[in-house]
Amino acid sequence: MHVFENKQRGGKVKEAIEQLITNDMAIISATVDSTTLLIQSLVDAKVLTKEQAAASLHGIADHMHKLSQNPNIPDQKKVLTIISDRYREKANAFIK
């Protein structure tokens, strides 16, 4: 009985971790999308050129990449790398 309880609890912990990762990814996507929409509105209003918008998003991506290299936060490296990659994708879309 004790082994079954531990396996059951382990499964619940795994499910909880997977749910947190899913929630984090949704938050990351929403943040990147909202930032991109804000910058797109500045392009539409002719406050920024497409090249300036791309440079702004690349700047955010660069900053996230630098943060991911911080040895004091090794557990955040994967998340920061994902954020950096998403911003780079959005930046490249402005130039195309």
All heavy atoms as an XYZ file, in Angstrom:
748
protein
N       0.826     -1.201      0.000
C       0.000      0.000      0.000
C       0.862      1.252      0.000
O       0.577      2.197     -0.705
C      -0.937     -0.039      1.224
C      -1.877      1.108      1.295
S      -3.163      0.916      0.051
C      -4.279      2.137      0.581
N       1.929      1.229      0.786
C       2.797      2.402      0.899
C       3.437      2.756     -0.453
O       3.512      3.914     -0.827
C       3.877      2.166      1.962
C       4.759      3.338      2.189
N       4.305      4.509      2.753
C       6.071      3.536      1.917
C       5.295      5.369      2.820
N       6.385      4.800      2.319
N       3.882      1.741     -1.213
C       4.501      1.965     -2.519
C       3.473      2.582     -3.470
O       3.774      3.521     -4.193
C       5.062      0.643     -3.097
C       5.550      0.841     -4.513
C       6.177      0.120     -2.208
N       2.261      2.087     -3.462
C       1.217      2.624     -4.318
C       0.965      4.102     -4.009
O       0.851      4.916     -4.913
C      -0.071      1.817     -4.147
C      -1.217      2.396     -4.940
C      -1.258      2.244     -6.321
C      -2.234      3.096     -4.305
C      -2.307      2.778     -7.057
C      -3.281      3.627     -5.031
C      -3.316      3.468     -6.414
N       0.910      4.446     -2.726
C       0.674      5.840     -2.339
C       1.785      6.738     -2.842
O       1.527      7.836     -3.333
C       0.557      5.951     -0.814
C      -0.738      5.397     -0.260
C      -0.798      5.430      1.255
O       0.040      6.096      1.884
O      -1.690      4.778      1.807
N       3.043      6.294     -2.734
C       4.162      7.103     -3.212
C       4.110      7.301     -4.720
O       4.359      8.393     -5.214
C       5.502      6.466     -2.819
C       5.838      6.690     -1.361
O       5.309      7.592     -0.736
N       6.709      5.857     -0.824
N       3.766      6.246     -5.465
C       3.652      6.361     -6.916
C       2.525      7.322     -7.279
O       2.647      8.146     -8.173
C       3.418      4.999     -7.555
C       4.656      4.147     -7.619
C       4.372      2.853     -8.349
C       5.626      2.008     -8.430
N       5.383      0.747     -9.110
N       1.434      7.203     -6.554
C       0.291      8.075     -6.826
C       0.666      9.525     -6.538
O       0.386     10.414     -7.327
C      -0.900      7.643     -5.973
C      -2.180      8.346     -6.337
C      -3.362      7.822     -5.545
O      -3.196      7.243     -4.484
N      -4.560      8.040     -6.056
N       1.315      9.776     -5.428
C       1.744     11.119     -5.068
C       2.751     11.648     -6.088
O       2.696     12.794     -6.495
C       2.351     11.110     -3.664
C       1.895     12.271     -2.844
C       2.446     12.253     -1.454
N       1.734     11.278     -0.647
C       2.235     10.609      0.354
N       3.495     10.766      0.699
N       1.520      9.759      1.039
N       3.691     10.777     -6.508
C       4.690     11.163     -7.511
C       4.037     11.574     -8.814
O       4.454     12.520     -9.466
N       2.993     10.862     -9.202
C       2.260     11.217    -10.417
C       1.588     12.563    -10.295
O       1.573     13.353    -11.232
N       1.045     12.832     -9.122
C       0.390     14.127     -8.903
C       1.401     15.258     -8.923
O       1.126     16.333     -9.448
C      -0.385     14.116     -7.585
C      -1.628     13.265     -7.634
C      -2.391     13.277     -6.339
C      -3.609     12.375     -6.437
N      -4.386     12.360     -5.210
N       2.577     15.025     -8.365
C       3.629     16.053     -8.379
C       4.053     16.314     -9.822
O       4.178     17.457    -10.234
C       4.834     15.622     -7.512
C       6.018     16.533     -7.732
C       4.437     15.598     -6.044
N       4.239     15.243    -10.583
C       4.629     15.393    -11.988
C       3.559     16.181    -12.749
O       3.884     17.075    -13.531
C       4.847     14.023    -12.625
C       5.331     14.100    -14.047
C       5.567     12.734    -14.630
C       6.000     12.862    -16.076
N       6.121     11.571    -16.718
N       2.309     15.858    -12.531
C       1.212     16.584    -13.184
C       1.227     18.059    -12.790
O       1.020     18.934    -13.634
C      -0.136     15.972    -12.807
C      -0.415     14.640    -13.452
C      -1.715     14.025    -12.951
O      -2.577     14.748    -12.411
O      -1.862     12.803    -13.095
N       1.468     18.342    -11.522
C       1.508     19.727    -11.051
C       2.654     20.487    -11.709
O       2.482     21.637    -12.130
C       1.644     19.771     -9.531
N       3.802     19.847    -11.830
C       4.955     20.489    -12.475
C       4.653     20.747    -13.949
O       4.931     21.832    -14.469
C       6.222     19.626    -12.297
C       6.658     19.664    -10.836
C       7.351     20.111    -13.204
C       7.753     18.679    -10.478
N       4.067     19.768    -14.615
C       3.706     19.948    -16.024
C       2.705     21.083    -16.195
O       2.792     21.863    -17.141
C       3.154     18.647    -16.598
C       4.211     17.582    -16.779
C       3.643     16.219    -17.179
O       2.403     16.066    -17.247
O       4.460     15.322    -17.409
N       1.773     21.214    -15.262
C       0.795     22.296    -15.332
C       1.471     23.653    -15.132
O       1.152     24.618    -15.821
C      -0.306     22.099    -14.289
C      -1.429     23.110    -14.409
C      -2.147     23.041    -15.744
O      -2.456     21.974    -16.250
N      -2.393     24.190    -16.343
N       2.424     23.721    -14.214
C       3.159     24.971    -14.007
C       3.933     25.366    -15.259
O       3.949     26.542    -15.642
C       4.128     24.846    -12.821
C       3.506     24.876    -11.442
C       4.566     24.551    -10.384
C       2.890     26.242    -11.166
N       4.565     24.395    -15.894
C       5.305     24.677    -17.127
C       4.351     25.176    -18.201
O       4.636     26.150    -18.892
C       6.078     23.424    -17.594
C       7.221     23.137    -16.619
C       6.604     23.595    -19.015
C       7.888     21.787    -16.813
N       3.197     24.541    -18.327
C       2.198     24.973    -19.305
C       1.743     26.400    -19.010
O       1.643     27.227    -19.918
C       0.989     24.013    -19.294
O       1.457     22.706    -19.606
C      -0.063     24.438    -20.287
N       1.486     26.694    -17.743
C       1.070     28.042    -17.357
C       2.169     29.062    -17.642
O       1.889     30.149    -18.148
C       0.692     28.093    -15.877
C      -0.576     27.334    -15.575
O      -1.328     26.978    -16.468
N      -0.806     27.047    -14.305
N       3.419     28.717    -17.318
C       4.537     29.618    -17.595
C       4.645     29.907    -19.082
O       4.870     31.047    -19.486
C       5.860     29.028    -17.099
C       6.018     29.115    -15.595
O       5.202     29.798    -14.936
O       6.966     28.491    -15.071
N       4.490     28.886    -19.907
C       4.594     29.077    -21.353
C       3.465     29.971    -21.857
O       3.687     30.794    -22.746
C       4.582     27.727    -22.077
C       5.799     26.870    -21.760
S       7.387     27.720    -21.949
C       7.375     28.020    -23.697
N       2.293     29.846    -21.289
C       1.180     30.715    -21.683
C       1.480     32.162    -21.302
O       1.214     33.080    -22.085
C      -0.112     30.245    -21.030
N       2.048     32.360    -20.132
C       2.401     33.710    -19.686
C       3.501     34.282    -20.565
O       3.442     35.446    -20.981
C       2.815     33.703    -18.197
C       1.604     33.398    -17.321
C       3.456     35.029    -17.791
C       1.941     33.069    -15.878
N       4.497     33.457    -20.887
C       5.585     33.906    -21.756
C       5.028     34.322    -23.114
O       5.349     35.398    -23.623
C       6.650     32.801    -21.912
C       7.421     32.637    -20.604
C       7.593     33.097    -23.075
C       8.285     31.391    -20.538
N       4.196     33.476    -23.687
C       3.618     33.784    -25.002
C       2.801     35.064    -24.964
O       2.912     35.906    -25.856
C       2.736     32.630    -25.482
O       3.526     31.516    -25.763
N       1.998     35.226    -23.932
C       1.175     36.433    -23.812
C       2.040     37.679    -23.653
O       1.748     38.731    -24.244
C       0.219     36.297    -22.629
N       3.107     37.576    -22.886
C       3.995     38.716    -22.678
C       4.704     39.103    -23.973
O       4.766     40.282    -24.338
C       5.030     38.399    -21.579
O       4.336     38.075    -20.381
C       5.953     39.566    -21.324
N       5.247     38.115    -24.665
C       5.933     38.383    -25.934
C       4.951     38.964    -26.940
O       5.258     39.945    -27.621
C       6.609     37.104    -26.475
C       7.150     37.325    -27.886
C       7.724     36.653    -25.543
N       3.768     38.380    -27.025
C       2.761     38.879    -27.972
C       2.329     40.300    -27.653
O       2.199     41.136    -28.554
C       1.540     37.958    -27.997
C       1.840     36.616    -28.653
O       2.900     36.472    -29.297
O       1.006     35.701    -28.499
N       2.101     40.609    -26.383
C       1.657     41.957    -26.034
C       2.766     42.984    -26.282
O       2.486     44.089    -26.761
C       1.151     42.029    -24.590
O       2.198     41.755    -23.688
N       4.005     42.616    -26.005
C       5.120     43.525    -26.293
C       5.230     43.759    -27.792
O       5.419     44.894    -28.244
C       6.447     42.942    -25.759
O       6.310     42.681    -24.368
C       7.602     43.893    -25.985
N       5.088     42.693    -28.555
C       5.163     42.810    -30.012
C       4.024     43.670    -30.551
O       4.236     44.506    -31.445
C       5.141     41.406    -30.660
O       6.212     40.643    -30.112
C       5.302     41.494    -32.158
N       2.835     43.502    -30.006
C       1.699     44.337    -30.435
C       1.928     45.805    -30.105
O       1.589     46.689    -30.898
C       0.403     43.843    -29.797
C      -0.175     42.558    -30.366
C      -1.350     42.079    -29.521
C      -0.605     42.771    -31.802
N       2.486     46.070    -28.951
C       2.803     47.454    -28.579
C       3.795     48.050    -29.574
O       3.598     49.163    -30.074
C       3.378     47.503    -27.165
C       3.920     48.864    -26.721
C       2.810     49.897    -26.663
C       4.613     48.728    -25.380
N       4.832     47.313    -29.883
C       5.827     47.811    -30.830
C       5.222     47.937    -32.225
O       5.500     48.903    -32.943
C       7.086     46.918    -30.798
C       7.800     47.147    -29.461
C       8.006     47.199    -31.973
C       8.997     46.302    -29.201
N       4.361     47.003    -32.605
C       3.680     47.102    -33.899
C       2.817     48.357    -33.965
O       2.762     49.018    -34.998
C       2.817     45.859    -34.159
C       2.050     45.900    -35.476
C       2.966     45.927    -36.672
O       3.834     45.086    -36.801
N       2.770     46.886    -37.572
N       2.169     48.708    -32.870
C       1.345     49.928    -32.867
C       2.219     51.167    -33.044
O       1.799     52.145    -33.670
C       0.502     50.021    -31.591
O       1.313     50.258    -30.469
N       3.440     51.125    -32.526
C       4.370     52.246    -32.736
C       4.828     52.324    -34.189
O       5.032     53.421    -34.724
C       5.571     52.125    -31.800
C       5.262     52.275    -30.312
C       6.487     51.945    -29.472
C       4.751     53.670    -30.004
N       4.947     51.177    -34.844
C       5.274     51.159    -36.274
C       4.088     51.701    -37.066
O       4.254     52.542    -37.959
C       5.649     49.733    -36.742
C       5.754     49.662    -38.268
C       6.953     49.281    -36.088
N       2.888     51.246    -36.721
C       1.677     51.704    -37.416
C       1.486     53.208    -37.271
O       1.018     53.869    -38.202
C       0.443     50.976    -36.887
C       0.451     49.493    -37.225
O       1.246     49.068    -38.087
O      -0.330     48.752    -36.593
N       1.855     53.746    -36.113
C       1.722     55.191    -35.873
C       2.909     55.965    -36.445
O       2.999     57.178    -36.275
C       1.608     55.450    -34.375
N       3.817     55.241    -37.087
C       5.006     55.822    -37.704
C       5.946     56.487    -36.691
O       6.653     57.424    -36.995
C       4.629     56.783    -38.828
C       3.760     56.129    -39.886
C       3.925     56.719    -41.240
C       3.017     56.151    -42.278
N       2.937     54.753    -42.424
N       5.911     55.985    -35.468
C       6.840     56.426    -34.428
C       8.156     55.661    -34.587
O       9.233     56.215    -34.358
C       6.235     56.202    -33.020
C       7.234     56.522    -31.928
C       4.963     57.025    -32.860
N       8.046     54.394    -34.990
C       9.218     53.556    -35.233
C       9.157     53.018    -36.656
O       8.068     52.789    -37.193
C       9.249     52.344    -34.288
C       9.463     52.556    -32.806
C       9.370     51.218    -32.077
C      10.818     53.191    -32.537
N      10.320     52.798    -37.235
C      10.370     52.074    -38.504
C      10.369     50.578    -38.176
O      10.585     50.186    -37.020
C      11.652     52.403    -39.285
O      12.785     51.940    -38.543
C      11.768     53.902    -39.546
N      10.154     49.758    -39.198
C      10.195     48.312    -38.983
C      11.578     47.882    -38.499
O      11.701     46.989    -37.659
C       9.828     47.564    -40.254
C       8.360     47.634    -40.598
C       8.039     46.785    -41.804
C       6.546     46.827    -42.080
N       6.154     45.901    -43.133
N      12.607     48.532    -39.008
C      13.972     48.193    -38.594
C      14.199     48.552    -37.124
O      14.839     47.810    -36.380
C      14.994     48.924    -39.482
C      15.022     48.427    -40.917
C      13.868     48.952    -41.772
O      13.188     49.938    -41.369
O      13.622     48.347    -42.837
N      13.663     49.695    -36.696
C      13.785     50.084    -35.283
C      12.997     49.136    -34.384
O      13.444     48.790    -33.291
C      13.299     51.526    -35.079
C      14.221     52.569    -35.672
C      13.611     53.955    -35.661
O      12.401     54.113    -35.896
N      14.428     54.955    -35.405
N      11.836     48.720    -34.864
C      11.024     47.761    -34.096
C      11.774     46.446    -33.946
O      11.840     45.878    -32.852
C       9.680     47.538    -34.794
N      12.357     45.979    -35.036
C      13.121     44.731    -34.984
C      14.312     44.878    -34.044
O      14.591     43.981    -33.244
C      13.594     44.345    -36.384
N      14.976     46.021    -34.110
C      16.127     46.262    -33.227
C      15.687     46.276    -31.763
O      16.410     45.772    -30.891
C      16.812     47.578    -33.601
N      14.525     46.821    -31.484
C      14.013     46.845    -30.109
C      13.760     45.431    -29.598
O      14.141     45.093    -28.474
C      12.706     47.647    -30.036
O      12.933     48.991    -30.364
N      13.123     44.614    -30.420
C      12.843     43.233    -30.019
C      14.137     42.420    -29.906
O      14.275     41.595    -29.007
C      11.862     42.585    -30.987
C      10.446     43.151    -30.935
C       9.604     42.583    -32.073
C       9.790     42.868    -29.594
N      15.080     42.673    -30.813
C      16.384     42.000    -30.699
C      17.093     42.426    -29.414
O      17.765     41.615    -28.773
C      17.267     42.294    -31.911
C      17.038     41.361    -33.054
N      17.256     40.008    -32.983
C      16.600     41.602    -34.318
C      16.960     39.457    -34.142
N      16.554     40.393    -34.965
N      16.929     43.685    -29.025
C      17.524     44.160    -27.779
C      16.962     43.422    -26.568
O      17.713     43.037    -25.660
N      15.659     43.210    -26.557
C      15.035     42.444    -25.466
C      15.566     41.012    -25.482
O      15.921     40.455    -24.439
C      13.495     42.464    -25.578
C      12.959     43.884    -25.395
C      12.874     41.517    -24.550
C      11.489     44.043    -25.744
N      15.648     40.425    -26.675
C      16.155     39.053    -26.807
C      17.591     38.963    -26.303
O      17.953     38.023    -25.591
C      16.070     38.593    -28.261
N      18.411     39.952    -26.661
C      19.801     39.961    -26.201
C      19.883     40.033    -24.685
O      20.697     39.359    -24.053
C      20.570     41.139    -26.814
C      20.793     40.986    -28.310
O      20.625     39.866    -28.841
O      21.135     42.006    -28.957
N      19.036     40.876    -24.106
C      19.030     41.021    -22.645
C      18.625     39.704    -21.977
O      19.235     39.285    -20.991
C      18.094     42.150    -22.228
C      18.089     42.411    -20.763
N      19.166     42.939    -20.099
C      17.145     42.187    -19.835
C      18.888     43.031    -18.811
N      17.652     42.585    -18.628
N      17.607     39.046    -22.503
C      17.181     37.758    -21.946
C      18.290     36.721    -22.073
O      18.521     35.921    -21.164
C      15.912     37.250    -22.646
C      14.690     38.084    -22.385
S      14.239     38.066    -20.648
C      13.759     39.742    -20.432
N      18.985     36.756    -23.202
C      20.093     35.819    -23.392
C      21.194     36.074    -22.360
O      21.732     35.130    -21.768
C      20.662     35.921    -24.808
C      21.840     35.032    -25.029
N      21.712     33.668    -25.145
C      23.152     35.298    -25.122
C      22.915     33.140    -25.303
N      23.807     34.109    -25.295
N      21.521     37.335    -22.142
C      22.543     37.668    -21.138
C      22.110     37.197    -19.749
O      22.904     36.666    -18.991
C      22.815     39.170    -21.116
C      23.632     39.648    -22.285
C      23.829     41.144    -22.249
C      24.468     41.629    -23.522
N      24.494     43.088    -23.619
N      20.844     37.394    -19.418
C      20.337     36.916    -18.133
C      20.443     35.399    -18.020
O      20.749     34.874    -16.949
C      18.873     37.330    -17.938
C      18.605     38.781    -17.583
C      17.097     39.042    -17.584
C      19.203     39.132    -16.238
N      20.224     34.698    -19.118
C      20.283     33.235    -19.083
C      21.696     32.735    -18.803
O      21.878     31.594    -18.390
C      19.767     32.626    -20.388
O      20.713     32.766    -21.431
N      22.675     33.573    -19.011
C      24.070     33.190    -18.772
C      24.499     33.453    -17.333
O      25.618     33.121    -16.946
C      24.999     33.957    -19.725
C      24.678     33.759    -21.187
C      24.639     32.307    -21.604
O      25.584     31.573    -21.361
N      23.552     31.881    -22.216
N      23.625     34.034    -16.533
C      23.941     34.353    -15.138
C      24.071     33.059    -14.336
O      23.106     32.302    -14.215
C      22.843     35.240    -14.548
C      23.126     35.712    -13.156
O      23.923     35.127    -12.426
N      22.462     36.790    -12.760
N      25.247     32.813    -13.758
C      25.431     31.563    -13.005
C      24.630     31.506    -11.702
O      24.470     30.439    -11.121
C      26.931     31.544    -12.725
C      27.359     32.959    -12.789
C      26.441     33.633    -13.779
N      24.109     32.641    -11.249
C      23.337     32.661    -10.010
C      21.903     32.166    -10.191
O      21.208     31.942     -9.203
C      23.316     34.073     -9.420
C      24.694     34.527     -9.013
O      25.514     33.731     -8.568
N      24.965     35.804     -9.185
N      21.466     32.023    -11.415
C      20.092     31.563    -11.674
C      20.083     30.434    -12.720
O      19.408     30.533    -13.728
C      19.181     32.730    -12.109
C      19.771     33.489    -13.304
C      18.877     33.656    -10.966
C      18.819     34.501    -13.924
N      20.797     29.357    -12.461
C      20.882     28.287    -13.467
C      19.548     27.624    -13.787
O      19.332     27.172    -14.905
C      21.847     27.277    -12.834
C      21.735     27.521    -11.369
C      21.475     29.008    -11.226
N      18.632     27.603    -12.830
C      17.340     26.957    -13.064
C      16.441     27.777    -13.986
O      15.441     27.280    -14.475
C      16.633     26.673    -11.738
C      16.486     27.910    -10.872
O      17.370     28.789    -10.928
O      15.497     27.992    -10.130
N      16.794     29.022    -14.231
C      15.986     29.875    -15.108
C      16.518     29.926    -16.536
O      15.917     30.535    -17.402
C      15.923     31.300    -14.538
C      15.230     31.384    -13.211
C      13.792     30.926    -13.274
O      13.075     31.253    -14.207
N      13.369     30.146    -12.306
N      17.660     29.286    -16.780
C      18.309     29.347    -18.092
C      17.361     28.923    -19.220
O      17.247     29.611    -20.226
C      19.570     28.500    -18.102
C      20.303     28.541    -19.426
C      21.580     27.735    -19.397
C      22.241     27.756    -20.743
N      23.292     28.712    -20.878
N      16.682     27.805    -19.034
C      15.806     27.288    -20.094
C      14.673     28.272    -20.408
O      14.397     28.559    -21.572
C      15.235     25.930    -19.682
C      14.388     25.287    -20.751
C      13.892     23.925    -20.338
C      13.038     23.325    -21.428
N      12.527     22.018    -21.058
N      14.045     28.790    -19.378
C      12.931     29.728    -19.582
C      13.423     31.004    -20.265
O      12.801     31.488    -21.216
C      12.244     30.059    -18.237
C      11.220     31.158    -18.401
C      11.599     28.808    -17.664
N      14.546     31.546    -19.803
C      15.077     32.770    -20.397
C      15.505     32.547    -21.845
O      15.341     33.430    -22.691
C      16.239     33.301    -19.559
C      15.836     33.840    -18.188
C      17.055     34.047    -17.305
C      15.041     35.121    -18.320
N      16.005     31.370    -22.144
C      16.379     31.050    -23.522
C      15.137     30.979    -24.405
O      15.143     31.477    -25.534
C      17.158     29.718    -23.569
O      18.339     29.858    -22.765
C      17.547     29.343    -24.989
N      14.081     30.405    -23.901
C      12.821     30.344    -24.659
C      12.307     31.751    -24.923
O      11.899     32.079    -26.042
C      11.768     29.505    -23.906
C      12.176     28.033    -23.906
C      10.375     29.686    -24.506
C      11.368     27.161    -22.970
N      12.336     32.608    -23.906
C      11.873     33.989    -24.076
C      12.725     34.693    -25.123
O      12.202     35.365    -26.020
C      11.910     34.747    -22.731
C      10.902     34.144    -21.748
C      11.631     36.231    -22.945
C      11.049     34.657    -20.328
N      14.032     34.542    -25.008
C      14.947     35.163    -25.968
C      14.637     34.706    -27.392
O      14.549     35.531    -28.315
C      16.390     34.814    -25.595
O      17.285     35.321    -26.548
N      14.443     33.409    -27.574
C      14.142     32.865    -28.902
C      12.831     33.407    -29.450
O      12.733     33.738    -30.638
C      14.090     31.333    -28.855
C      15.450     30.704    -28.596
O      16.484     31.408    -28.681
O      15.471     29.484    -28.292
N      11.828     33.529    -28.593
C      10.519     34.048    -29.050
C      10.632     35.508    -29.500
O      10.066     35.889    -30.519
C       9.477     33.939    -27.932
C       9.168     32.519    -27.538
C       7.917     32.000    -28.218
N       7.754     30.584    -28.007
C       6.906     30.055    -27.146
N       6.129     30.804    -26.424
N       6.835     28.744    -27.032
N      11.376     36.306    -28.727
C      11.558     37.708    -29.123
C      12.336     37.806    -30.437
O      12.051     38.653    -31.279
C      12.248     38.516    -28.024
C      11.278     39.049    -26.993
C      11.287     38.575    -25.691
C      10.336     40.022    -27.318
C      10.391     39.054    -24.746
C       9.436     40.506    -26.387
C       9.474     40.024    -25.104
O       8.576     40.503    -24.177
N      13.327     36.941    -30.615
C      14.089     36.941    -31.865
C      13.204     36.588    -33.054
O      13.312     37.193    -34.126
C      15.256     35.961    -31.762
C      16.552     36.707    -31.744
C      17.756     35.862    -31.652
N      18.457     36.050    -30.409
C      18.976     37.192    -29.998
N      18.858     38.275    -30.711
N      19.618     37.269    -28.852
N      12.331     35.599    -32.870
C      11.388     35.225    -33.943
C      10.518     36.415    -34.330
O      10.306     36.692    -35.517
C      10.505     34.073    -33.499
C      11.204     32.749    -33.372
C      10.320     31.679    -32.705
O       9.099     31.915    -32.529
O      10.871     30.625    -32.356
N      10.003     37.104    -33.317
C       9.136     38.268    -33.588
C       9.916     39.384    -34.256
O       9.412     40.047    -35.170
C       8.507     38.781    -32.279
C       7.591     37.790    -31.593
C       6.317     37.552    -32.369
C       5.366     36.691    -31.568
N       4.068     36.549    -32.218
N      11.169     39.591    -33.829
C      12.014     40.638    -34.429
C      12.274     40.327    -35.889
O      12.172     41.219    -36.751
C      13.328     40.757    -33.658
N      12.588     39.088    -36.184
C      12.861     38.696    -37.568
C      11.627     38.840    -38.452
O      11.749     39.127    -39.639
C      13.421     37.275    -37.617
C      14.805     37.191    -37.008
O      15.544     38.171    -36.979
N      15.161     36.019    -36.516
N      10.453     38.677    -37.882
C       9.213     38.824    -38.645
C       9.001     40.267    -39.086
O       8.410     40.510    -40.146
C       8.029     38.349    -37.819
N       9.505     41.231    -38.325
C       9.373     42.640    -38.711
C      10.195     42.941    -39.945
O       9.831     43.795    -40.753
C       9.826     43.563    -37.565
C       8.728     43.960    -36.641
C       8.636     43.386    -35.397
C       7.780     44.906    -36.998
C       7.628     43.736    -34.513
C       6.774     45.263    -36.136
C       6.693     44.679    -34.893
N      11.325     42.280    -40.091
C      12.243     42.584    -41.179
C      11.818     41.913    -42.473
O      12.072     42.410    -43.558
C      13.693     42.173    -40.785
C      14.103     42.921    -39.519
C      14.668     42.476    -41.896
C      15.400     42.460    -38.923
N      11.144     40.763    -42.362
C      10.747     40.003    -43.558
C       9.632     40.653    -44.298
O       8.852     41.370    -43.911
C      10.374     38.581    -43.174
C      11.562     37.800    -42.711
C      11.142     36.403    -42.300
C      12.355     35.669    -41.778
N      12.055     34.335    -41.321
